[in-house]
Amino acid sequence: MADARSKTDDAGSTDAGTGTESAILDAALAEVLAHGIRRTTISDIARRCGIARQTLYRYWPDAQSVFAALVTRELVAILPVAGAAPASLDELVQVLVGTADRVRGMALIARLRETDPELLSRYILDRLGTSQYAIHAELRRRLEAGQSAGFVRDGDPVHMAAMVLLIAQSAVQSAPLVREWLDDPAWTAELGRALAGYLGKDAG
């Protein structure tokens, strides 16, 4: 079980709202997409951003903290914006599958899978990252709303949100392995059926 410290370690800085922080993360994204994480240094990021390394160090202590903050920013950015709650199980599943599909299509995720698979496996097998905590919290909120509206089955929303996270995360990370059997439309359709079957009233 991850301790409280691990919830913040991955982000390095939890507020990427200033112009300089955003510019640093934009530069880090460009470098990672071009070269991968292992071949990207603090100097590379600072040079692309047009700042001194000492300036970068005011925001993050090392390259790994920058990379972790970058992954967190990019993943959290694809979460659905708050709005009208889904009115049916079908609408909820569409939101969940659409979000998973956006993650699957992220250039950053594809690049990490290609150049730094050990980094991805660490967050799948060993520990939770800040982005996963944020996604779990959003899933829990939406499942609780669905339960209140009567179209999501009874159950502990904390447990259910964790399982939905596992299902979606596995589907996203392993999608390339089954591409010969599941093209993009089939992947979307089958993930939707899996989530609807798990969350629907009949599953209880």
N, C-alpha and C positions, 0 to 999 in steps of 0.2 A: 504494500500500500504506500503510495507516495506521501511524503510528509508535507507540511505546509510550505517549507522552503522550496520544494520542487515546483510548486505552483508558480513561483515567481522567477526561479532561476532561468527558465527557458526564455523569458522575454528580455531579460537584462534591463530594459527600461519599459515600464508599462504604459508610458504615454508617448506615442510617436506623433504628437499633434503639432509640434513646432516645425517651422520651416526647415531648420537645419537638420533635425532628426529625420524628417521625411526625405530630405535630399540625400542624406547618408544612406537611408534604406533603399531609395531609388537607385543610387549608385551601386549598392551591394547587389541588388537584383540584376542590374545590367551585367555586372561582373560574373555573377554566378551563372546566369544564362549563357554567357560567352565561354566561361572557362570551368565551371563547376566549383564546388566549395573548396576542395582540397588545393586547388591551384589559385585560389583568390586570397590575397593577403590584406591586412589593414592598409598597407601602402597603396595597393591597387584601388581600394575603395576610396581612400582619401584623395588620390590623384584624380580619379574619375569625377569625384564630387567637387574638386577644386578647393580643397581645404587642407590644412596641415594635419598630420597624424595627431598632434597634441590636441587639436580641436576635437577630433573624433573621440579621443579618449575621455573628453569631458562628458560624453553621453554613454559610452559603453566601454568596459574595461579591456575587452579583447575581441578578436574576430568571431569567436564562437558565440559571444553574446549578441553581436550584430546579426549573425546568421539566424540565430534563434528568434530574435525580434522580427526579422524579415519574414520568416515562415509564419510566425504568429499573425503578423499584420496581413499577409496575403490570404491566409485561411479565414481569419475572422471577417475579412472584407467581403467574402462571398456568402456569409450568412444572410438569410432573408431579413429585410428591414421590417421593423415592427409595423403592423398594420392590422387590418381586419383579420380576425382569427378564422381559419378554415371552418366552413360550415358543415363539412362532411368528411368521412374517412377518405374518400377519393381525393378531395382537395388537399387534405393533410399529406397523403402519400405523394401527391404531385409536388408539393413543396419539398418534401424530404428527398425524393428522387432527383428533382431539379437541382437541389443543392449538391447532392453527391455527384451528379453529372458535371457540375461546374468545377468541383474539386478535381475530378478525373481529367478534365480538359485543361487544367492549369499548366502553363508552360514551366513554372517552377517545379511542380511535382514531377513532371516528365523528365526534367533535367536532373533532378536529384536521383530519380530511379536509375537514370542512365549513368551518372558519374559518381554518385555517393549513396549507393544502396544501403550501406551500413548505417548511415544516419537515419534513413527511413525505418530500417529494421529496429533501431534502438527505441523508437517511439511506438513501434508496434509490439515489441516483445518485452521491453525492459521498464519503461516508465511512461508516465503521462506528461504531455506538454501543456503549456498555457492555452494553446488553441483548443486542445481536446477538452479541457475544463470548460472553456467558453461554449463549445459545441454541446457538451453534455447539459450545461445549464439551459441553453436555448431549447434543446430537445425536451428536457423535463418540463419547461414552461408550456410548450405546445401540447405535450401529452396530457398535462393537467387540464388544459383548456378543453381538449377533446373529451376527456373523461367527464368534465362538468357539463359539456354539451350532449353527452350520452352516446357518442359514436366510437369512442375508444374503450376497450374492455377495462374492467377493474384490474387493479394491480398496483404495486408500489412504483410510482413514476420514476423514482431514482433508479430502481433495478431495470425498468423497461427502457429508460433513456440510455442506460449503459449498454443494453443488448442491441438497441437500434444503432448505437455508435459502432459496436463491434461488427454488425452486419454490413453497414455502409462502408466502414473502413476497410474491411476485408474485400468487399466488392470493388472498391476503388483501387486498392493497392494491387490486387491480383488480376484485374481486368485484362492486362496484356497476355497473361498466361492462357486465357481461354478464348482469345479472340477468334480462333478458328471455329469455335462452336457458337460464340455469342458476338455477333456484330453489334454496332452501337444501338440500333433500335431494339434488338433482342435483349441486350444488357439492361436497357432502361425498363423494358416491359417486365422482365423477370425479377429485377430488383423491386419493382412496384408490387408485384404479386407476393413476393416474400414479405415485404413490410406490411401489406394489407392483411395477409394471413396471420401475421404475428400480433398486429394491433387490433384487429377487428373483434367484435363481440363474440363471434363463433370460436375464437381462439381460447376464450376463457373456459 
